Amino acid sequence: METEKVKCLIVGSGPAGYTAAIYTSRANLSPVLYEGIQPGGQLTITTEVENFPGYPDGVTGPELMENMRKQALRFGTDIRRGIVTSTDFSRNPYKVIVDGKTEIEAETIIVATGATAKYLGLPDEQKYAGMGVSACATCDGFFYRKKVVAVVGGGDTACEEALYLSGLAKRVYLIVRKPYLRASKVMQERVFSTENITVLFEHNTVGLFGENGVEGAHLVKRMGEADEEKVDIAIDGFFLAIGHKPNSDVFKPWLDTDEVGYIKTVPGTPKTNVPGIFAAGDVADPTYRQAITAAASGCKAAIEAERYLLGQ
């Protein structure tokens, strides 16, 4: 197996990875960036981005990511296709295997592999991606002002999304599989006291329908029971809020994670439990999950990587 030595390795290519690349390149760290499973990250499947500073008229997700990529290339980042398949962080230089065949030895590593939104697994979710189906109310809620939307989920995240959307949409349906909410009591009380949120307990989504986008959802109430009932609701937007899976599995033997899989960092910094390895973006952020916060954490990780190398 061929081995290559690099000063700074960046794993992942969303806003965090590309921002880290811009900063480390400008600091003459000659970073090598592997784009991972989804080059450009989650934003490449987002149509309009209207909340990223500097784009007064909005920008498409793919265009925003392509701009960041070009900026990283301009300063000399070595951007490559490839997926990290195994790691050895037992000592420095740290070892990473890419695609099972290339070994990289890196003095410092920035992990920016992101998180993947969980979906129900319905074919219609793919069919209407970017046409009414979203996994981020904060990103896309603005497009549903005065419209009717549905949120799937029963935890704190689902309740937060429903409450956020209730300030924009005319009506919000909260579709819950179980006969109760898993969310905290405070969140439950807020949902139940919000007039334009309707909670549909014991409902499963089995499909979506619409001509040029989502116009409604096919639901089944009390699925599998004797009194099972088919229900259709008219909606303009369908939001998934059943959680995210951080793309951290390959790093778990070495890096501390929480019970979900988010990489733990020293509060207020991108530092992990292994000196010289930093985590940025959604892989270490269970709270905000925004392009701008990911970019900011990529900047922090790059600055910390430079400081680490100076101290070696």
N, C-alpha and C positions, 0 to 999 in steps of 0.2 A: 504493500500500500504506500502510495506516495505521501510524503509529509511536507507541509509548507509552514513556515514560521511567519507570523504576522504580529504587529504591535497591538492593533485593536481590531477585534472582530465584532460585528453587529449582526445579530440574528433577528430577522423580521424587517418588513418594509412598509409599515403603515406610517402615520404621522410621527410616531415616536422614533422608529428606525431611521427614517429619512432625515429628521431633524438632528438626531444624534450624528448621522453621517455628515451633515453640513458643518456642524460644530467641530467634530473631530478632524475633518479634512482641513478646515481652516486653521486648526492647531498643529498641522503637519504630522498627524498620527498615522497617515496612510491607511485609513480604515478599509477593511474588506467587509462587504455587506452581502449576506445571503437572503434572497427575497422570501423564501419559504413557500408554504402551501398556496397562499393567495397573494401574489405580488401586488403591492399597493394596499393590502389589508381590506377591512370591511367597507371602507369608503368607495371601493371600486364597484360595489353593488348598490350604491346610494345615488339616486338621480340628482336632486337639487340639494345643495348645501348653502344655506342662507345665514348661518350663524358663525361662519369663520371670518374673523376680522380681516379687512383689506379687500373684500369683495362686495362692494355696496349693492351690486345687482345679482348677487349669488353666483354660484359656480357649480358645475356638476362634480360629483365625487371623483370620477376617473380623471377629469381635467385637473382638479386640485392635486391629486396624487402624482400625476404626470409632471406638473410644475415642480413639485417637491423633488421628484426623482431627477429632473433636469438640473435643478439647483445643486443637488448632491454631486452629480456627475461633473458639473462645471468646476467644482473645487477639487476634483480628483478622486472621489470615492470609487473603489473597484466594486461594482455591483454585479452580482452573479446569480444565476438561477441555481436552486438547490435547497434540500431539506436536511436539517440536522437529524441524524438517526441515532446517535449515541454520544455520551459525554463522559469525560473523566476530569473532575475538578479537585482531585485529591492533592495536587500540588501544582505550583506555577513553574513553567508555562502550562496553561490549561489546555486540555485536548478535546477536540470536537470532531466527530466523524460526519461527513456530509455525503448523503446518498449511499451510505454504506461502503464508499470506496476512496474518499479523499480525507486525509487526516490533517487538521489545522491545529497548530500549536500557537496559542495566543497569550500575550502578556496580560491583556485585559479584555473582558467580554461585556457587551451590552445586550441583554435579552429583551427583545421588543416583539415577541411573537403574538401578542394580542389575545383576544378571547373570541370564541364563536358563540353566537346567539343560538339558543336551543329552539327548535321548531317542533311542531306537532307531527311532522312527517307526511303531511297531505300534499298530493301532487299540485293542488291549487295554490299552495304557498309559493311554489316555483313559478307557476303560470302567471300569478299576479304580483310577482316581485317588482317593486318600483311602481306598481299600478294599484296601490291600495294596501299592500301588505308591508308592514314595517316591524322592526324589533327595537325601535328607539323613538319613544314619544317626544323626548326633548329635541331630537333631530328633525322630526317630520310633523309634529303636531300642528305647527303653524299653517300647514296646507289644508287643515280640516276645520278652520274657523267656521262656526255656524253650521257645521255638518254633523252627521251622526256616525259615531265610531264604536268599535268594540275592542275591549282589552281581554286577553286570555290569561288567566292565572289567579291564584288565591293568596299569594304571599305579600310581604311588604312592598316588593318591587311593583307588583301588579296594582296594588292600591295606590302607590305613589304615582304611577303612570296614569291611572284613572283620574286621580285628583288633579294632576297637571292638565290633562286633556279636558277636564270639566270646566276649566277656566277659558277654554277656547271653543270647544264643540258645543253644539246645541243639546246633544244627548250622548251619554256614554253608557254602554252596556259592559258590565264586568261579568265575563263568562267563567264560572267556577265549576270544576268537575265534582267537587265534594259538597256535602250539605252545610259546610261551614268555611270560614276564611282562616287561613293559617297565619295571617298577618297579626302584628302586635295589637293589643286592645286599643291603643291610641289611634292607630291607622284604621282599624275597623270602625271606630266611632266617627272618624272624619268622613269615611266613605258613606256610612249610613245616614249621616246628617247633611250630605250634599244632595240637593234636590234633583239635579239632572244626571245623577248616577243611578242606574238600575242594576241590581245584582241578580244574575240568573244562576241560582244554585242548582247543582246536579244536572248541569248541561254539558254535553260534549260537542265540540265542533267537528263535523264530518265532511264539510266541503264549503267552498265559496262559489258565488256565481256573479255574472255580470258580463256585459258586452265588451266595453273598452276599458275595463277596470272593475274593481270590486263594487258590486251593487247590493250584495247581501251575503248572509251566511246560512248554511244548512246546519241546524243543531238537532241533537237528540236529547230529550229530557228523560232522566232516570233510565239510562241505557242498560239493557239487559234485564230490567225488572218487568213484572207482569203489566204494569201501567205505562210502559215505555211510550213516548210520544214524540213525533217529529215536529220540529218548530223551525220556521224560517224567519229571520229578522232582516230588515232593510238597513244596510249600513254603507258608508262611503269609505271607511278605513278600518283595517283589521290589524291590531297591534299585539305582538307576542311579548309576554312578560313572564315567561316560565324559567328564566334564568340564563346565565351564560356559562360556558365551559372555557376556563383559561387554557391556552395552549402551552401547558407547562410540564406535561408528562415526562418528556425526555430529560428535564432538569431536576426532577424530584429526588433522585438519589443523592443530590448534593445540596440543593437549595431548600430552605424552609418554606413551606406553603401552609395556607390555612386549610380548613376541612373541605373547602370547595376546590382548591387547587391554585388560588391566587398566590403569587410569590410574595413572601413577607419581606418588607424593607424596613430599615431603621426609620422611624417616624420623621417625616419632613425631608427625607433624602432618598435617593435611589439605591442605597447600599444594601446588599444582601448579607447573609451570614458568612459568605466566602469573600475575603478581601480581594478587590480587583474585579469582582463580577457585580454588575449593576442591572437592575430591572426597570424598564420604562414602559409606559403605556398601559393598555387594558389588561395585560398579563399580571399586573401588580395593582390594579385599580378596580375594586368591586363597587366603588361608590359613584364616580362621575362618568366614566366611559365616553368622553367627548374628544373630538379631534384636537381641539385647542389644548385640553389638559394633557393629552398624550404627547403632543408636540412639546409642551413645556417640560414634561418629565424627560423627554429625549434630550433636551438641552441640558437639564440637570445632570443626567447620566454622562453625557459627553464631557462636561466640565469636571465631574468627579473622576472620570477615567483619566483625563489629562493630569489632574492633581496626583492621582495614584501613581502614574508612571513617573512623574517628577520626583516622587518620594522614594522610588525604588533605587 
